[in-house]
Amino acid sequence: MAPFEDFYELYFKRVYAYVLVSVKDPALAEDLCAQAWRKAYEHMDRFDAAKGDFAPWIFTIARNEINMHRRLYWVKHFFSITQAEEYLPGTDKGPLQTLQQDEQKRRLLEAAAKLSARERDVISLKFYSGLNNRQIAAVTGLSESNVGTIALRAVQKMRHDMENL
């Protein structure tokens, strides 16, 4: 097997191009690409050349990073649990913008209240604590796949409820 640096040199431009086409933002593409390569480096011991080529492996990691970004963006776009942006200088909001944000937060809280305690726990750990499925599984005693299923269904329920409130 070639050293990691050889894989990086061979595939970096292709992975970056894939991410850039997906997110259409060069700075974001650089960040997501860097995260994908960091994860590949950290988990290089899991790559088995006997099971397949490096290309599908690194592109799967990159795709997962893109998907994670999109999931996190949706949640963070609608609700900031810390509401820290309200305290930053130069973020004065007009009454209409404040009213719209308050309405979104109210709808999100109502949607979250309809979730089971387990669903709220998984959503909180995933989106507000920044844990991945493996870490959440270790915390909750659930399997990684169960954590992913619960998170996906909970987000879908919340999205549906928010659209219908």
URTANOR-V318942 format. One record per helix or strand of 2 or more residues. SS is the DSSP state (H for helix, E for strand). FROM is the first residue (numbers start at 1). TO is the last residue. If there is no record, write none. Layout:
BEGIN
ss->SS from->FROM to->TO
ss->SS from->FROM to->TO
END
This chain:
BEGIN
ss->H from->4 to->23
ss->H from->26 to->42
ss->H from->44 to->46
ss->H from->54 to->78
ss->H from->84 to->87
ss->H from->95 to->113
ss->H from->117 to->128
ss->H from->133 to->140
ss->H from->144 to->164
END
